[in-house]
Amino acid sequence: MGMELNIILAYAFGLILLYILGYILLIPIKWIIKFVYNGIIGGIILLLLNVAGGFFGIHIAINPITAIVAGFLGVPGVVLILFFKYLL
């Protein structure tokens, strides 16, 4: 009957620790992926604004900061960028 209770408990404890460690490392990766995704969406919104705003003389430079602000805040972020550019 080669396996003792101590060995089985050690394997179970090791698997639980491995699961907890994987979960802890997975959360920051989800946040990073979410911020990158939102930055890409913000860049697309800014690109569409530049294309449509070209007829009205509205232009916002697309750089990582404006893309992240627009991606993180969405449409209010684009309005905020426009506010800072044209009213301040």
C-alpha positions in Angstrom: 0.0 0.0 0.0 2.9 2.4 -0.9 1.2 5.8 -0.4 0.9 7.1 3.1 -1.5 9.8 4.2 1.3 12.3 4.7 2.3 12.0 1.0 -1.3 12.5 -0.2 -1.7 15.5 2.0 1.6 17.0 0.8 0.5 16.6 -2.9 -2.9 18.2 -2.1 -1.3 21.1 -0.3 1.1 21.6 -3.2 -1.7 21.6 -5.7 -3.7 24.2 -3.6 -0.6 26.4 -3.4 0.0 26.1 -7.1 -3.6 27.1 -7.8 -3.4 30.1 -5.5 -0.1 31.3 -7.0 -1.6 31.0 -10.6 -4.7 33.0 -9.6 -2.5 35.7 -8.0 -0.4 36.0 -11.1 -3.4 35.9 -13.5 -5.2 39.0 -12.0 -2.5 41.6 -13.0 -2.3 40.0 -16.5 -6.0 40.6 -16.9 -5.6 44.2 -15.9 -2.8 44.7 -18.4 -4.8 43.1 -21.2 -7.8 45.3 -20.3 -5.7 48.5 -20.4 -4.1 47.6 -23.8 -7.5 46.7 -25.2 -9.0 50.0 -24.0 -6.0 51.9 -25.4 -6.6 50.3 -28.8 -10.3 51.2 -28.7 -9.4 54.7 -27.7 -7.0 55.0 -30.6 -9.7 53.8 -33.0 -12.2 56.4 -31.5 -9.6 59.1 -32.0 -8.9 58.0 -35.5 -12.6 58.1 -36.4 -12.8 61.6 -34.8 -9.9 62.8 -36.8 -11.4 61.5 -40.0 -14.9 62.9 -39.3 -13.4 66.0 -37.7 -11.3 66.8 -40.7 -14.3 68.4 -42.3 -14.7 70.7 -39.4 -11.0 71.4 -38.7 -10.8 69.3 -35.5 -7.7 67.2 -35.1 -6.2 65.4 -32.1 -2.8 63.8 -32.2 -2.9 60.1 -31.6 -0.2 59.1 -29.1 -0.2 56.6 -26.3 -1.4 59.1 -23.7 -4.4 60.3 -25.7 -5.3 56.7 -26.7 -5.1 55.5 -23.0 -7.2 58.5 -21.8 -9.8 57.9 -24.5 -9.7 54.1 -23.9 -9.9 54.3 -20.2 -12.6 56.9 -20.0 -14.4 56.2 -23.3 -16.4 58.9 -24.9 -16.0 61.3 -21.9 -12.3 60.9 -22.3 -12.5 62.0 -25.9 -14.6 65.0 -24.8 -12.0 65.8 -22.1 -9.2 65.7 -24.6 -11.1 68.0 -26.9 -11.9 70.3 -24.0 -8.2 70.6 -23.0 -7.1 71.1 -26.6 -9.6 73.7 -27.8 -10.8 75.5 -24.6 -7.6 75.7 -22.5 
